[in-house]
Protein backbone atom coordinates (compact mmCIF):
# COMPACT_ATOMS: atom_id res chain seq x y z
CA UNK A 1 0.00 0.00 0.00
CA UNK A 2 1.16 3.54 -0.73
CA UNK A 3 1.77 6.02 2.06
CA UNK A 4 1.50 9.78 2.39
CA UNK A 5 2.79 12.27 4.93
CA UNK A 6 0.15 13.62 7.29
CA UNK A 7 0.96 17.15 6.09
CA UNK A 8 -0.80 16.32 2.81
CA UNK A 9 -4.20 16.36 4.54
CA UNK A 10 -3.70 18.58 7.61
CA UNK A 11 -1.68 21.31 9.22
CA UNK A 12 -0.73 21.65 12.89
CA UNK A 13 0.68 23.83 15.65
CA UNK A 14 2.13 22.87 19.01
CA UNK A 15 3.36 24.43 22.20
CA UNK A 16 3.91 24.01 25.89
CA UNK A 17 1.61 23.87 28.87
CA UNK A 18 4.19 23.60 31.65
CA UNK A 19 5.57 20.06 31.52
CA UNK A 20 2.88 19.07 29.03
CA UNK A 21 2.56 19.81 25.34
CA UNK A 22 -0.42 20.33 23.13
CA UNK A 23 -0.66 19.65 19.41
CA UNK A 24 -3.49 21.16 17.41
CA UNK A 25 -4.22 19.34 14.14
CA UNK A 26 -6.54 20.89 11.55
CA UNK A 27 -7.69 18.86 8.55
CA UNK A 28 -7.96 20.73 5.26
CA UNK A 29 -11.38 19.22 4.51
CA UNK A 30 -14.33 17.50 6.20
CA UNK A 31 -13.29 14.22 4.56
CA UNK A 32 -9.81 14.59 6.02
CA UNK A 33 -11.26 15.29 9.46
CA UNK A 34 -13.35 12.12 9.36
CA UNK A 35 -10.33 10.09 8.29
CA UNK A 36 -8.18 11.60 11.03
CA UNK A 37 -10.93 10.99 13.59
CA UNK A 38 -10.39 7.26 13.00
CA UNK A 39 -6.60 7.39 12.74
CA UNK A 40 -5.42 9.92 15.32
CA UNK A 41 -6.50 8.19 18.49
CA UNK A 42 -4.87 9.05 21.81
CA UNK A 43 -3.18 5.63 21.68
CA UNK A 44 -1.77 6.28 18.17
CA UNK A 45 -0.34 9.64 19.27
CA UNK A 46 1.06 8.20 22.53
CA UNK A 47 2.83 5.42 20.64
CA UNK A 48 4.50 7.85 18.25
CA UNK A 49 5.74 10.11 21.04
CA UNK A 50 6.54 7.46 23.66
CA UNK A 51 10.28 8.20 23.46
CA UNK A 52 9.52 11.58 25.08
CA UNK A 53 8.13 9.87 28.18
CA UNK A 54 4.49 10.79 27.48
CA UNK A 55 2.35 9.34 30.26
CA UNK A 56 -1.10 10.09 28.83
CA UNK A 57 -2.75 11.68 25.80
CA UNK A 58 -6.14 13.36 25.79
CA UNK A 59 -7.92 14.20 22.52
CA UNK A 60 -10.39 17.04 22.14
CA UNK A 61 -12.46 17.28 18.96
CA UNK A 62 -13.51 20.54 17.33
CA UNK A 63 -15.61 19.23 14.41
CA UNK A 64 -16.94 22.59 13.24
CA UNK A 65 -13.41 23.64 12.34
CA UNK A 66 -12.20 20.13 11.37
CA UNK A 67 -9.68 20.12 14.21
CA UNK A 68 -8.31 18.15 17.13
CA UNK A 69 -6.29 19.22 20.11
CA UNK A 70 -4.06 16.65 21.76
CA UNK A 71 -2.67 17.15 25.24
CA UNK A 72 0.49 15.10 25.79
CA UNK A 73 1.20 14.79 29.49
CA UNK A 74 4.81 14.86 30.71
CA UNK A 75 6.17 15.30 27.17
CA UNK A 76 8.59 18.14 27.93
CA UNK A 77 10.98 16.67 30.54
CA UNK A 78 10.09 19.27 33.13
CA UNK A 79 9.04 22.14 30.90
CA UNK A 80 10.72 25.19 29.43
CA UNK A 81 12.53 26.34 32.57
CA UNK A 82 13.70 22.88 33.70
CA UNK A 83 14.26 20.76 30.61
CA UNK A 84 17.64 20.25 28.98
CA UNK A 85 16.06 19.33 25.65
CA UNK A 86 16.61 21.54 22.63
CA UNK A 87 12.85 21.96 22.08
CA UNK A 88 11.83 22.80 25.65
CA UNK A 89 8.48 24.26 24.58
CA UNK A 90 7.35 21.46 22.24
CA UNK A 91 7.19 23.76 19.21
CA UNK A 92 8.57 21.05 16.91
CA UNK A 93 6.14 18.31 17.92
CA UNK A 94 3.61 19.44 15.31
CA UNK A 95 6.30 19.32 12.63
CA UNK A 96 7.27 15.82 13.73
CA UNK A 97 3.64 14.70 13.61
CA UNK A 98 3.02 16.18 10.16
CA UNK A 99 6.10 14.40 8.83
CA UNK A 100 4.78 10.98 9.92
CA UNK A 101 3.49 8.67 7.22
CA UNK A 102 0.07 7.07 7.08
CA UNK A 103 -1.52 4.65 4.63
CA UNK A 104 -2.84 6.52 1.60
CA UNK A 105 -6.62 6.86 1.90
CA UNK A 106 -8.75 5.77 -1.04
CA UNK A 107 -10.37 9.22 -1.26
CA UNK A 108 -7.16 11.23 -0.90
CA UNK A 109 -8.26 13.84 -3.46
CA UNK A 110 -11.22 14.77 -1.22
CA UNK A 111 -8.83 15.38 1.68
CA UNK A 112 -6.37 17.70 0.00
CA UNK A 113 -6.86 21.45 0.04
CA UNK A 114 -8.47 22.89 -3.06
CA UNK A 115 -6.20 24.91 -5.30
N, C-alpha and C positions, 0 to 999 in steps of 0.2 A: 504494500500500500504506500502511496505517496504521502509525504508530510509537508506541512507548511509551518512557518513561524507564527506565533500568536499575534505578532504585530500586523499581520495581514488582515486581521479581522477586528482588532481592538487597539486602543491606546491606553496608557496608564500613567499614574503619578504615585509617588510614595514619599513617606516622611516618617518622622519620629513622634512618638508619644511616650516620652520617658525612656524606659527600657524596652518598650514595645514599638512595633512599626505597623504602619497601615499602608496598604496598597489599594488604590482605587483603579478599577478596570472598567473602561467604557467601550462597549461594542459599537461598531460603526452603524449597524443596522439591527432591526428587531430580530431578524433571522440569526444573526450572530449572537445576540443576547440569549436567545433560546438555546443555541448550541452550547454557549459557555455556561449556561445554567446547569446543564448536565455534566459538563466536563470539569469546571472549576469548583470542585467540592472542597470543603475545609481539609479533608484528608489528602486530596491531590496536592493542594498548596503546601500543607505541612510536610509531605514527603519530599517535595522539591526543595524546601528550605531547611530540612532537618539538620544539615551541617552547621547551621547557625545556632542550634540549640533551642529552636522553637518548641515551646511546651504545649501550645494550644493555638488553634486558629478559629476565629469566628467569622462568619460571612453574613453580610448585610446586603439585601437586594434593594435596588432602586429601579424598578421596572419601567417607570415612566421616562427615565432618561437612559435606559438600556445599560445600567451600571451595577457594579458590585463594589463593596468596600470590604476588604479583608483586614482583620486585626491579628497580627502575628505576635503572640505573647513571648517575651524574653528573647527577642530576635536580635537585640542590639548590644549584648554583652555588657550591660550596665548603663547604657545610654550615652548621650553625647559628651557629658562631662566626666564619665568614668571609663569608657571603653578605649581600648588601644587599637581598635580596628581602624582601617583607613576611612570607611564609610560609617562614621559613628551615628549619623542621622538617618540611615536607611534610604537615602535618596536614589541609590542605584538598584534597589530591589525591583522597582518597576521595570527598569531596563533589562534586568536579568530575566524577569518573568516574560516579557515580550519577546525575548530572544529564544525562549523554549519552543521546541517543536511539538506539534500535535498531528494526529492523523488528518489528512485532508478530507474535509466534509464533502459529501456528494453535491450539496448546493452552495459551494464556495462562492460562486458569482453573486449570490443573493446576500452574502455576508460582507463583501468588499464595499468600500465607500464608492459612491457614484462619482464619476469624473466631472 
